[in-house]
Every structure is written in structure tokens, then in C-alpha cells.
């Protein structure tokens, strides 16, 4: 029996890509949920909106209503990342031994 290095590397790449995309989406949704709580919007609705629009479009719409949100947005991003790392671990790719 021969170990398939190419197959193992492809499987690792697929696994890591999926894991990082999962973390990225959760990060975006959590950021928007935290931001919504701070500005008085519906957190669930804003988190769901991340599946339909990019952050720039969402922020542009919110900025029209609430004014400049850049500092709050970055603050929520940092907090969301810290929360997710505490819950599911660091998204840094794992290296092969």
C-alpha cells in the first residue's frame, strides 16, 4: 500500500479552505451583529444581510442613517474575532508535521 501525498495535500487544502471560509463568514456575521446592538438595529437581520451584501454596501446603508460608523465597525471586528477565537480556535492554518 502506497501513501498518496498528492491526495493528502489536496484533502488538507480543501479542509483548510473550508475552515477559513467558515471562520470568515462567522466573523463577518458576528461583527455585524455586534455593530447592530451598538447602533440600535436588529442584530439578527443585519447578520443575515451579510449573506446577501458585502460589508461596504451594508456600512454605506447604515452610514446614511447613523453617520460615520468606521471606528465602531473596526471595534466590533476586533471583538468578534476575539470571541470566535475563544469559541472555535485560531483560524491560522495548521501545518503538516
N, C-alpha and C positions, 0 to 999 in steps of 0.2 A: 504494500500500500504506500502510495506517494502522497506527501502533503502538498497541497496546491497553494503555493504562496500567492500567486496572482488572484486566485479566488478569495483567499483570506483578506488580502488588501482591498479588493473590491467590496467585500462584505463590510469591512471596517469603515470604508469611505461612505457607504450607504447609511450605515448605522450612525456615524458621526454627523453626517449632513442632516439626517432626520432629527437627531438630538438637538443640534444647534438651531435648526429652524423652529423646532418646538419651543426652545427657550426664547428665541427672538420674538415669536408671536405672543407668548405669555408675558414677556417683558413689555411689549407694546400695549397689550390689553390692560395689564396691571398699572402701567403708567397713566393711561387714560382714565382708569377707574379712580386712581388717587387724585388726579387733577380734577375730575368731576366733583369729587367730595369737597375739594377746597374752594371751588367756584360756584357751588350750588346747582350743579347739573345732575342728571340721573346717571349714576355710575355704571349701571348695567347697560343702559342704552349706548353710552359712549364707548364702553368696552366692546360691544357688539359692532359698533361702527368701524372699528379697526379692521374688520374683515372686508369691509366694502371700500374704504378710502385710506390713503396714506396719511401719515401724521401731519404733513404740511397742509393738506386740504382740511383736515379736522381742526387744526390750530387756526387756520385762516378764518374758518367759520366762527370759531369760538372767540377769536380776537375782535371780530366785528361787534360782538355782544358784550364782551367783558374787558376789552382793552388789551394791552400788552401782557402776554402770559409766558414769555420766554423764560424768565427766571423760575417761575412756579413749575413750568414744564420740566426744566432740567433738574430741579429739586425732586420732582416726582419720579423722574427717570432713575436718579441715584437711589432713591428709597425703594423703588420697585425692584431694581437689580439686587440690592442687599437682601430684600425679603425673599426673592426667588432663590438666591444662593443659599440662604439659610434653610429653605424648604426642600429644594431638589438638588442642591450642589452646584459647584462651579462649572460653568459651561466650557471651560478650557478643554480642548481635545485631549483625550488620553493617548499617550504614546505606547507603541508596541514595545515590549520589554527589551 
